[in-house]
Amino acid sequence: MKKSILALSVLSTAFSFSAHAGSDPLEGMNRKIFAFNHMLDTAIISPIVKGYQFVTPDFAEKGVRNFFDNLYTPTVIINQVLQGKPKEALQSTGRFAMNSTIGIGGLFDVATDGGMPKYQEDFGQTLGAWGVGSGPYLVLPVFGPSSVRDGVGRFADRYTNPITYIQDNDDKNRMFALSVIDARTRYQGMETFVTGEKYEFMRDAYLQRREYLVKDAEMGSDDPFLDDIE
């Protein structure tokens, strides 16, 4: 696994020299995958999400969101350590401990209510902090907007996601499916914010937000790109 990540990191670095951030040399392939993802979302995922929101009370939907946010916290902590952010790592560890216990497995976000900060970190951001360029924009099947560097990060993040280590395949698949539904609910209705050509809007918005997250030490920890989603 380490060799695979290293090889992909080298590939991402090489791509970053041949493509400036914001350029799109893979646009032909990206647009085909984008069209496929749009069809999949329109035909299957979005209707399921609408049905989920219709039958699920708001408090239960919020609890599911809190649960998956808490489940993601170990990934945040590990990447904070890798980026040399011990203070933030300790704060995230405190969040995880509080929400996992007092918050009943993360169903209640008591840490935020208690004024503890919430961070967004992943291995793609860590590679960026280490000086690895984003490389070309890349649309992934099902998962959507990414870059070569962030694609490497997604692969690595699987190994810090507790869902990966669920032994029963049926339980693992159910958890994964629910996480996909929860992730999609966060962007429900965001189409109203799209201006201009949709593919270009999504590409530019994604690259700008990722640049912001990588440079959080310079720009602050708040994420203005999520203000309209929360």
MODELLER restraints for C-alpha pairs under 7 A, 6 or more apart:
rsr = mdl.restraints
at = mdl.atoms
rsr.add(forms.Gaussian(group=physical.xy_distance, feature=features.Distance(at['CA:5:A'], at['CA:152:A']), mean=6.56, stdev=0.5))
rsr.add(forms.Gaussian(group=physical.xy_distance, feature=features.Distance(at['CA:5:A'], at['CA:156:A']), mean=6.89, stdev=0.5))
rsr.add(forms.Gaussian(group=physical.xy_distance, feature=features.Distance(at['CA:8:A'], at['CA:152:A']), mean=6.05, stdev=0.5))
rsr.add(forms.Gaussian(group=physical.xy_distance, feature=features.Distance(at['CA:9:A'], at['CA:149:A']), mean=6.80, stdev=0.5))
rsr.add(forms.Gaussian(group=physical.xy_distance, feature=features.Distance(at['CA:9:A'], at['CA:152:A']), mean=6.66, stdev=0.5))
rsr.add(forms.Gaussian(group=physical.xy_distance, feature=features.Distance(at['CA:12:A'], at['CA:133:A']), mean=6.94, stdev=0.5))
rsr.add(forms.Gaussian(group=physical.xy_distance, feature=features.Distance(at['CA:12:A'], at['CA:134:A']), mean=6.91, stdev=0.5))
rsr.add(forms.Gaussian(group=physical.xy_distance, feature=features.Distance(at['CA:12:A'], at['CA:135:A']), mean=5.65, stdev=0.5))
rsr.add(forms.Gaussian(group=physical.xy_distance, feature=features.Distance(at['CA:12:A'], at['CA:148:A']), mean=5.47, stdev=0.5))
rsr.add(forms.Gaussian(group=physical.xy_distance, feature=features.Distance(at['CA:12:A'], at['CA:149:A']), mean=5.18, stdev=0.5))
rsr.add(forms.Gaussian(group=physical.xy_distance, feature=features.Distance(at['CA:13:A'], at['CA:132:A']), mean=5.47, stdev=0.5))
rsr.add(forms.Gaussian(group=physical.xy_distance, feature=features.Distance(at['CA:13:A'], at['CA:133:A']), mean=5.75, stdev=0.5))
rsr.add(forms.Gaussian(group=physical.xy_distance, feature=features.Distance(at['CA:13:A'], at['CA:135:A']), mean=6.87, stdev=0.5))
rsr.add(forms.Gaussian(group=physical.xy_distance, feature=features.Distance(at['CA:15:A'], at['CA:135:A']), mean=4.86, stdev=0.5))
rsr.add(forms.Gaussian(group=physical.xy_distance, feature=features.Distance(at['CA:15:A'], at['CA:136:A']), mean=6.68, stdev=0.5))
rsr.add(forms.Gaussian(group=physical.xy_distance, feature=features.Distance(at['CA:16:A'], at['CA:133:A']), mean=4.90, stdev=0.5))
rsr.add(forms.Gaussian(group=physical.xy_distance, feature=features.Distance(at['CA:16:A'], at['CA:134:A']), mean=5.97, stdev=0.5))
rsr.add(forms.Gaussian(group=physical.xy_distance, feature=features.Distance(at['CA:16:A'], at['CA:135:A']), mean=3.90, stdev=0.5))
rsr.add(forms.Gaussian(group=physical.xy_distance, feature=features.Distance(at['CA:16:A'], at['CA:136:A']), mean=6.90, stdev=0.5))
rsr.add(forms.Gaussian(group=physical.xy_distance, feature=features.Distance(at['CA:19:A'], at['CA:135:A']), mean=6.03, stdev=0.5))
rsr.add(forms.Gaussian(group=physical.xy_distance, feature=features.Distance(at['CA:19:A'], at['CA:136:A']), mean=5.89, stdev=0.5))
rsr.add(forms.Gaussian(group=physical.xy_distance, feature=features.Distance(at['CA:21:A'], at['CA:134:A']), mean=6.51, stdev=0.5))
rsr.add(forms.Gaussian(group=physical.xy_distance, feature=features.Distance(at['CA:21:A'], at['CA:135:A']), mean=6.64, stdev=0.5))
rsr.add(forms.Gaussian(group=physical.xy_distance, feature=features.Distance(at['CA:21:A'], at['CA:136:A']), mean=6.88, stdev=0.5))
rsr.add(forms.Gaussian(group=physical.xy_distance, feature=features.Distance(at['CA:22:A'], at['CA:204:A']), mean=6.89, stdev=0.5))
rsr.add(forms.Gaussian(group=physical.xy_distance, feature=features.Distance(at['CA:22:A'], at['CA:207:A']), mean=6.63, stdev=0.5))
rsr.add(forms.Gaussian(group=physical.xy_distance, feature=features.Distance(at['CA:23:A'], at['CA:136:A']), mean=6.45, stdev=0.5))
rsr.add(forms.Gaussian(group=physical.xy_distance, feature=features.Distance(at['CA:24:A'], at['CA:136:A']), mean=5.78, stdev=0.5))
rsr.add(forms.Gaussian(group=physical.xy_distance, feature=features.Distance(at['CA:24:A'], at['CA:137:A']), mean=5.65, stdev=0.5))
rsr.add(forms.Gaussian(group=physical.xy_distance, feature=features.Distance(at['CA:25:A'], at['CA:136:A']), mean=6.56, stdev=0.5))
rsr.add(forms.Gaussian(group=physical.xy_distance, feature=features.Distance(at['CA:26:A'], at['CA:138:A']), mean=6.98, stdev=0.5))
rsr.add(forms.Gaussian(group=physical.xy_distance, feature=features.Distance(at['CA:30:A'], at['CA:138:A']), mean=6.25, stdev=0.5))
rsr.add(forms.Gaussian(group=physical.xy_distance, feature=features.Distance(at['CA:30:A'], at['CA:139:A']), mean=5.17, stdev=0.5))
rsr.add(forms.Gaussian(group=physical.xy_distance, feature=features.Distance(at['CA:33:A'], at['CA:139:A']), mean=6.39, stdev=0.5))
rsr.add(forms.Gaussian(group=physical.xy_distance, feature=features.Distance(at['CA:33:A'], at['CA:140:A']), mean=6.90, stdev=0.5))
rsr.add(forms.Gaussian(group=physical.xy_distance, feature=features.Distance(at['CA:33:A'], at['CA:141:A']), mean=5.97, stdev=0.5))
rsr.add(forms.Gaussian(group=physical.xy_distance, feature=features.Distance(at['CA:34:A'], at['CA:139:A']), mean=6.47, stdev=0.5))
rsr.add(forms.Gaussian(group=physical.xy_distance, feature=features.Distance(at['CA:37:A'], at['CA:141:A']), mean=6.34, stdev=0.5))
rsr.add(forms.Gaussian(group=physical.xy_distance, feature=features.Distance(at['CA:37:A'], at['CA:142:A']), mean=5.63, stdev=0.5))
rsr.add(forms.Gaussian(group=physical.xy_distance, feature=features.Distance(at['CA:49:A'], at['CA:181:A']), mean=5.87, stdev=0.5))
rsr.add(forms.Gaussian(group=physical.xy_distance, feature=features.Distance(at['CA:49:A'], at['CA:185:A']), mean=6.37, stdev=0.5))
rsr.add(forms.Gaussian(group=physical.xy_distance, feature=features.Distance(at['CA:63:A'], at['CA:107:A']), mean=4.48, stdev=0.5))
rsr.add(forms.Gaussian(group=physical.xy_distance, feature=features.Distance(at['CA:63:A'], at['CA:108:A']), mean=6.15, stdev=0.5))
rsr.add(forms.Gaussian(group=physical.xy_distance, feature=features.Distance(at['CA:64:A'], at['CA:107:A']), mean=6.42, stdev=0.5))
rsr.add(forms.Gaussian(group=physical.xy_distance, feature=features.Distance(at['CA:65:A'], at['CA:182:A']), mean=6.31, stdev=0.5))
rsr.add(forms.Gaussian(group=physical.xy_distance, feature=features.Distance(at['CA:66:A'], at['CA:106:A']), mean=5.74, stdev=0.5))
rsr.add(forms.Gaussian(group=physical.xy_distance, feature=features.Distance(at['CA:66:A'], at['CA:107:A']), mean=5.29, stdev=0.5))
rsr.add(forms.Gaussian(group=physical.xy_distance, feature=features.Distance(at['CA:66:A'], at['CA:108:A']), mean=6.19, stdev=0.5))
rsr.add(forms.Gaussian(group=physical.xy_distance, feature=features.Distance(at['CA:66:A'], at['CA:109:A']), mean=6.07, stdev=0.5))
rsr.add(forms.Gaussian(group=physical.xy_distance, feature=features.Distance(at['CA:67:A'], at['CA:105:A']), mean=6.75, stdev=0.5))
rsr.add(forms.Gaussian(group=physical.xy_distance, feature=features.Distance(at['CA:67:A'], at['CA:106:A']), mean=4.48, stdev=0.5))
rsr.add(forms.Gaussian(group=physical.xy_distance, feature=features.Distance(at['CA:67:A'], at['CA:107:A']), mean=4.82, stdev=0.5))
rsr.add(forms.Gaussian(group=physical.xy_distance, feature=features.Distance(at['CA:68:A'], at['CA:179:A']), mean=6.90, stdev=0.5))
rsr.add(forms.Gaussian(group=physical.xy_distance, feature=features.Distance(at['CA:70:A'], at['CA:96:A']), mean=6.28, stdev=0.5))
rsr.add(forms.Gaussian(group=physical.xy_distance, feature=features.Distance(at['CA:70:A'], at['CA:99:A']), mean=7.00, stdev=0.5))
rsr.add(forms.Gaussian(group=physical.xy_distance, feature=features.Distance(at['CA:70:A'], at['CA:106:A']), mean=5.35, stdev=0.5))
rsr.add(forms.Gaussian(group=physical.xy_distance, feature=features.Distance(at['CA:71:A'], at['CA:162:A']), mean=6.89, stdev=0.5))
rsr.add(forms.Gaussian(group=physical.xy_distance, feature=features.Distance(at['CA:72:A'], at['CA:161:A']), mean=6.53, stdev=0.5))
rsr.add(forms.Gaussian(group=physical.xy_distance, feature=features.Distance(at['CA:73:A'], at['CA:92:A']), mean=6.90, stdev=0.5))
rsr.add(forms.Gaussian(group=physical.xy_distance, feature=features.Distance(at['CA:73:A'], at['CA:96:A']), mean=6.34, stdev=0.5))
rsr.add(forms.Gaussian(group=physical.xy_distance, feature=features.Distance(at['CA:74:A'], at['CA:160:A']), mean=6.59, stdev=0.5))
rsr.add(forms.Gaussian(group=physical.xy_distance, feature=features.Distance(at['CA:75:A'], at['CA:122:A']), mean=6.41, stdev=0.5))
rsr.add(forms.Gaussian(group=physical.xy_distance, feature=features.Distance(at['CA:75:A'], at['CA:157:A']), mean=6.73, stdev=0.5))
rsr.add(forms.Gaussian(group=physical.xy_distance, feature=features.Distance(at['CA:75:A'], at['CA:160:A']), mean=5.27, stdev=0.5))
rsr.add(forms.Gaussian(group=physical.xy_distance, feature=features.Distance(at['CA:75:A'], at['CA:161:A']), mean=6.59, stdev=0.5))
rsr.add(forms.Gaussian(group=physical.xy_distance, feature=features.Distance(at['CA:76:A'], at['CA:120:A']), mean=6.37, stdev=0.5))
rsr.add(forms.Gaussian(group=physical.xy_distance, feature=features.Distance(at['CA:76:A'], at['CA:121:A']), mean=4.76, stdev=0.5))
rsr.add(forms.Gaussian(group=physical.xy_distance, feature=features.Distance(at['CA:76:A'], at['CA:122:A']), mean=6.08, stdev=0.5))
rsr.add(forms.Gaussian(group=physical.xy_distance, feature=features.Distance(at['CA:77:A'], at['CA:89:A']), mean=4.98, stdev=0.5))
rsr.add(forms.Gaussian(group=physical.xy_distance, feature=features.Distance(at['CA:77:A'], at['CA:92:A']), mean=6.06, stdev=0.5))
rsr.add(forms.Gaussian(group=physical.xy_distance, feature=features.Distance(at['CA:77:A'], at['CA:93:A']), mean=6.65, stdev=0.5))
rsr.add(forms.Gaussian(group=physical.xy_distance, feature=features.Distance(at['CA:79:A'], at['CA:121:A']), mean=6.11, stdev=0.5))
rsr.add(forms.Gaussian(group=physical.xy_distance, feature=features.Distance(at['CA:79:A'], at['CA:122:A']), mean=5.89, stdev=0.5))
rsr.add(forms.Gaussian(group=physical.xy_distance, feature=features.Distance(at['CA:79:A'], at['CA:123:A']), mean=6.14, stdev=0.5))
rsr.add(forms.Gaussian(group=physical.xy_distance, feature=features.Distance(at['CA:79:A'], at['CA:126:A']), mean=6.17, stdev=0.5))
rsr.add(forms.Gaussian(group=physical.xy_distance, feature=features.Distance(at['CA:80:A'], at['CA:86:A']), mean=6.92, stdev=0.5))
rsr.add(forms.Gaussian(group=physical.xy_distance, feature=features.Distance(at['CA:80:A'], at['CA:88:A']), mean=6.68, stdev=0.5))
rsr.add(forms.Gaussian(group=physical.xy_distance, feature=features.Distance(at['CA:80:A'], at['CA:89:A']), mean=5.42, stdev=0.5))
rsr.add(forms.Gaussian(group=physical.xy_distance, feature=features.Distance(at['CA:80:A'], at['CA:121:A']), mean=6.85, stdev=0.5))
rsr.add(forms.Gaussian(group=physical.xy_distance, feature=features.Distance(at['CA:81:A'], at['CA:89:A']), mean=6.19, stdev=0.5))
rsr.add(forms.Gaussian(group=physical.xy_distance, feature=features.Distance(at['CA:82:A'], at['CA:126:A']), mean=6.86, stdev=0.5))
rsr.add(forms.Gaussian(group=physical.xy_distance, feature=features.Distance(at['CA:83:A'], at['CA:126:A']), mean=5.94, stdev=0.5))
rsr.add(forms.Gaussian(group=physical.xy_distance, feature=features.Distance(at['CA:83:A'], at['CA:129:A']), mean=6.67, stdev=0.5))
rsr.add(forms.Gaussian(group=physical.xy_distance, feature=features.Distance(at['CA:95:A'], at['CA:111:A']), mean=5.40, stdev=0.5))
rsr.add(forms.Gaussian(group=physical.xy_distance, feature=features.Distance(at['CA:95:A'], at['CA:116:A']), mean=6.78, stdev=0.5))
rsr.add(forms.Gaussian(group=physical.xy_distance, feature=features.Distance(at['CA:98:A'], at['CA:111:A']), mean=6.21, stdev=0.5))
rsr.add(forms.Gaussian(group=physical.xy_distance, feature=features.Distance(at['CA:99:A'], at['CA:105:A']), mean=6.37, stdev=0.5))
rsr.add(forms.Gaussian(group=physical.xy_distance, feature=features.Distance(at['CA:99:A'], at['CA:106:A']), mean=4.71, stdev=0.5))
rsr.add(forms.Gaussian(group=physical.xy_distance, feature=features.Distance(at['CA:99:A'], at['CA:108:A']), mean=6.58, stdev=0.5))
rsr.add(forms.Gaussian(group=physical.xy_distance, feature=features.Distance(at['CA:99:A'], at['CA:109:A']), mean=5.82, stdev=0.5))
rsr.add(forms.Gaussian(group=physical.xy_distance, feature=features.Distance(at['CA:99:A'], at['CA:110:A']), mean=5.94, stdev=0.5))
rsr.add(forms.Gaussian(group=physical.xy_distance, feature=features.Distance(at['CA:99:A'], at['CA:111:A']), mean=6.14, stdev=0.5))
rsr.add(forms.Gaussian(group=physical.xy_distance, feature=features.Distance(at['CA:100:A'], at['CA:106:A']), mean=4.90, stdev=0.5))
rsr.add(forms.Gaussian(group=physical.xy_distance, feature=features.Distance(at['CA:103:A'], at['CA:109:A']), mean=6.08, stdev=0.5))
rsr.add(forms.Gaussian(group=physical.xy_distance, feature=features.Distance(at['CA:103:A'], at['CA:110:A']), mean=5.78, stdev=0.5))
rsr.add(forms.Gaussian(group=physical.xy_distance, feature=features.Distance(at['CA:122:A'], at['CA:153:A']), mean=6.84, stdev=0.5))
rsr.add(forms.Gaussian(group=physical.xy_distance, feature=features.Distance(at['CA:122:A'], at['CA:157:A']), mean=6.80, stdev=0.5))
rsr.add(forms.Gaussian(group=physical.xy_distance, feature=features.Distance(at['CA:123:A'], at['CA:153:A']), mean=4.46, stdev=0.5))
rsr.add(forms.Gaussian(group=physical.xy_distance, feature=features.Distance(at['CA:123:A'], at['CA:156:A']), mean=6.59, stdev=0.5))
rsr.add(forms.Gaussian(group=physical.xy_distance, feature=features.Distance(at['CA:123:A'], at['CA:157:A']), mean=6.25, stdev=0.5))
rsr.add(forms.Gaussian(group=physical.xy_distance, feature=features.Distance(at['CA:124:A'], at['CA:149:A']), mean=5.94, stdev=0.5))
rsr.add(forms.Gaussian(group=physical.xy_distance, feature=features.Distance(at['CA:124:A'], at['CA:150:A']), mean=4.41, stdev=0.5))
rsr.add(forms.Gaussian(group=physical.xy_distance, feature=features.Distance(at['CA:124:A'], at['CA:152:A']), mean=6.83, stdev=0.5))
rsr.add(forms.Gaussian(group=physical.xy_distance, feature=features.Distance(at['CA:124:A'], at['CA:153:A']), mean=4.15, stdev=0.5))
rsr.add(forms.Gaussian(group=physical.xy_distance, feature=features.Distance(at['CA:125:A'], at['CA:213:A']), mean=6.93, stdev=0.5))
rsr.add(forms.Gaussian(group=physical.xy_distance, feature=features.Distance(at['CA:125:A'], at['CA:214:A']), mean=5.10, stdev=0.5))
rsr.add(forms.Gaussian(group=physical.xy_distance, feature=features.Distance(at['CA:128:A'], at['CA:214:A']), mean=5.92, stdev=0.5))
rsr.add(forms.Gaussian(group=physical.xy_distance, feature=features.Distance(at['CA:129:A'], at['CA:214:A']), mean=6.19, stdev=0.5))
rsr.add(forms.Gaussian(group=physical.xy_distance, feature=features.Distance(at['CA:134:A'], at['CA:147:A']), mean=6.05, stdev=0.5))
rsr.add(forms.Gaussian(group=physical.xy_distance, feature=features.Distance(at['CA:134:A'], at['CA:148:A']), mean=6.36, stdev=0.5))
rsr.add(forms.Gaussian(group=physical.xy_distance, feature=features.Distance(at['CA:134:A'], at['CA:149:A']), mean=5.01, stdev=0.5))
rsr.add(forms.Gaussian(group=physical.xy_distance, feature=features.Distance(at['CA:135:A'], at['CA:147:A']), mean=6.22, stdev=0.5))
rsr.add(forms.Gaussian(group=physical.xy_distance, feature=features.Distance(at['CA:135:A'], at['CA:148:A']), mean=5.41, stdev=0.5))
rsr.add(forms.Gaussian(group=physical.xy_distance, feature=features.Distance(at['CA:135:A'], at['CA:149:A']), mean=6.20, stdev=0.5))
rsr.add(forms.Gaussian(group=physical.xy_distance, feature=features.Distance(at['CA:136:A'], at['CA:147:A']), mean=5.73, stdev=0.5))
rsr.add(forms.Gaussian(group=physical.xy_distance, feature=features.Distance(at['CA:136:A'], at['CA:148:A']), mean=6.07, stdev=0.5))
rsr.add(forms.Gaussian(group=physical.xy_distance, feature=features.Distance(at['CA:137:A'], at['CA:146:A']), mean=6.17, stdev=0.5))
rsr.add(forms.Gaussian(group=physical.xy_distance, feature=features.Distance(at['CA:137:A'], at['CA:147:A']), mean=4.36, stdev=0.5))
rsr.add(forms.Gaussian(group=physical.xy_distance, feature=features.Distance(at['CA:137:A'], at['CA:148:A']), mean=6.77, stdev=0.5))
rsr.add(forms.Gaussian(group=physical.xy_distance, feature=features.Distance(at['CA:138:A'], at['CA:145:A']), mean=6.28, stdev=0.5))
rsr.add(forms.Gaussian(group=physical.xy_distance, feature=features.Distance(at['CA:138:A'], at['CA:146:A']), mean=4.98, stdev=0.5))
rsr.add(forms.Gaussian(group=physical.xy_distance, feature=features.Distance(at['CA:138:A'], at['CA:147:A']), mean=4.45, stdev=0.5))
rsr.add(forms.Gaussian(group=physical.xy_distance, feature=features.Distance(at['CA:138:A'], at['CA:148:A']), mean=6.21, stdev=0.5))
rsr.add(forms.Gaussian(group=physical.xy_distance, feature=features.Distance(at['CA:139:A'], at['CA:145:A']), mean=4.66, stdev=0.5))
rsr.add(forms.Gaussian(group=physical.xy_distance, feature=features.Distance(at['CA:139:A'], at['CA:146:A']), mean=5.60, stdev=0.5))
rsr.add(forms.Gaussian(group=physical.xy_distance, feature=features.Distance(at['CA:140:A'], at['CA:146:A']), mean=6.68, stdev=0.5))
rsr.add(forms.Gaussian(group=physical.xy_distance, feature=features.Distance(at['CA:145:A'], at['CA:203:A']), mean=6.82, stdev=0.5))
rsr.add(forms.Gaussian(group=physical.xy_distance, feature=features.Distance(at['CA:145:A'], at['CA:206:A']), mean=6.64, stdev=0.5))
rsr.add(forms.Gaussian(group=physical.xy_distance, feature=features.Distance(at['CA:158:A'], at['CA:164:A']), mean=6.48, stdev=0.5))
rsr.add(forms.Gaussian(group=physical.xy_distance, feature=features.Distance(at['CA:163:A'], at['CA:172:A']), mean=6.28, stdev=0.5))
rsr.add(forms.Gaussian(group=physical.xy_distance, feature=features.Distance(at['CA:166:A'], at['CA:172:A']), mean=5.62, stdev=0.5))
rsr.add(forms.Gaussian(group=physical.xy_distance, feature=features.Distance(at['CA:186:A'], at['CA:229:A']), mean=6.16, stdev=0.5))
rsr.add(forms.Gaussian(group=physical.xy_distance, feature=features.Distance(at['CA:187:A'], at['CA:229:A']), mean=6.41, stdev=0.5))
rsr.add(forms.Gaussian(group=physical.xy_distance, feature=features.Distance(at['CA:194:A'], at['CA:201:A']), mean=6.58, stdev=0.5))
rsr.add(forms.Gaussian(group=physical.xy_distance, feature=features.Distance(at['CA:195:A'], at['CA:201:A']), mean=6.70, stdev=0.5))
rsr.add(forms.Gaussian(group=physical.xy_distance, feature=features.Distance(at['CA:209:A'], at['CA:225:A']), mean=6.50, stdev=0.5))
